Every structure is written in structure tokens, then in C-alpha cells.
Amino acid sequence: MRPVRVLIVDDQQMIREGISLILKSHPGIEVVGEAANGREALERVEASQPDVVLMDISMPELNGIDATVVLKRRFPQVKVLALTVHDAEGYILQLLRAGASGYIVKKAAGDELIEAIRCVCRGDYYLHPTVTRQVIEEYVRHMQEGTRGPEDLLTERERQIVQLAAEGYKNREIAERLNISLKTVETHRANIMQKLNISDRVELVRYAIRAGIIEP
């Protein structure tokens, strides 16, 4: 049986190296690459064809939630396991809606990480015990209230623009990074401001933090 091929995505090099050491100690797992943000992750997935992507949430340029959306659309066979310090239910539900197959916190033991990887690789879902109850309670609340959270208001492209704008990129820089026209960026930003009923970048940054698009 061939080993499970894993791509590690985290913006901190020391964390990537530590996870890599843990995984390489298990003969049934092969680390096929690393990436420092969501954009790099998409490039590495295409090049290395992993079975499982360990995906951090808070990363510059393209966060783990929005990277997961794009990844699952382009490579539906690849499983995504979120590995993060966050255990807030808002992040968890966004990741599951984006297409992630599991969620494990970084404080988990190495053996649990291995088990989580094997679990999602065989097609099952894995949730760290500390977040399982939160997921169920939040799901029930949403079903009962029929409400939409702030993360549901924007399209995938609009979320990408929000992240870059909140990180301080100008419209022209955003256009270059997303390979779209300046006019398109300006139109998207106007739509974003209208949808969110905000008028300046400070409020945009606050929204991005509340919606889990960037960290404070």
C-alpha cells in the first residue's frame, strides 16, 4: 500500500518543519511539499498531487478558508484537514462549508494528527473533540434561526479582495495579484462596501476580522 501523500500549508516555517518531522517519522505518510500561504498551496497541489492538505487558517494574501474553496473546486479528490490554533465555531463551520474534511488544533498530539490524516484520507470526517460540540450547537442554531453570518454575504472573489485590501494592498496591486483589471477591482470594492454597509477601510478591516478572513 502506498503512503499517504501530504502537503503542509502554514505561514510559519518552524511549524511546517515541526509537523514535517512528526509526519516523516511514520512510514505510512510521505510529505510531498510545503507552502506558506493559500496561493502557494494551490500551486503546490497542482505540482505534487497530494492526498491530504494540512491547511492553516490565518495566512497572508489568501487565507486557508478561501484557499480551500478554490482547491476543492480544482482538485475535488484532494482532502483538506485544517490544522490551526483557532477553535471558534465560526472558523470551523466556514471550513466545513468550504469543503474541508476535518479540523484539528495545533496543540493536539502527534499520534492524533496521524490518525486525523488517515481518517480524512479514507473519506471520513475528523473533528478534534474540543470542537465537536461547538460545531453541532452552532449548526443547530443556524438551522433554527435561518440566519446568515457575515461570512456568507460575499462571493469568493469579493472575499479575496477584502483580504488583500484589509492587508493594505492598493487597488492596482490587488488587480495585479488577482490578474484582473483595475476597473473590476474598483467595481468589486464598491459592491463590497454596499453589501456590508461600510464606508472606509477601517470598517473593512473590522469586518475581515469578524468574518475570519484575517487575524487581528
Beta strands, then each sheet from edge to edge (+ up, - down):
strand 1: 4-9
strand 2: 29-35
strand 3: 52-55
strand 4: 79-84
strand 5: 102-105
strand 6: 126-127
sheet 1: 2+ 1+ 3+ 4+ 5+ 6+
end
